[in-house]
Amino acid sequence: MQKDSDHTTSHKTSFEELWRLPDGAWVTPEITAAMLGCSKSLLAHWRCDGKGPDYRKRGKLIRYQITDVKAWLSEDTNTHK
């Protein structure tokens, strides 16, 4: 069965391919952690502390939009110059 075009990616996707995803794509905490070079548990701590990139939660399902991850990285980088 083929997935619809929700742009969900597998864990075997290369780092470069992750950054080429369309800005509207939604990704899992595992993929977001790989993009940011941190652990999934660190993302969970950030969510509890109100830090890190914006995310959406529906029930137990957590997703990050690529646009939000890129924006957060840009803000974080600009803050620590």
Secondary structure, DSSP 8 states (H G I E B T S, - for coil): ----SS----TTS-HHHHHTS-TT-EE-HHHHHHHHTS-HHHHHHHHHHT-SS--EEETTEEEEEHHHHHHHHHHHHHHT-
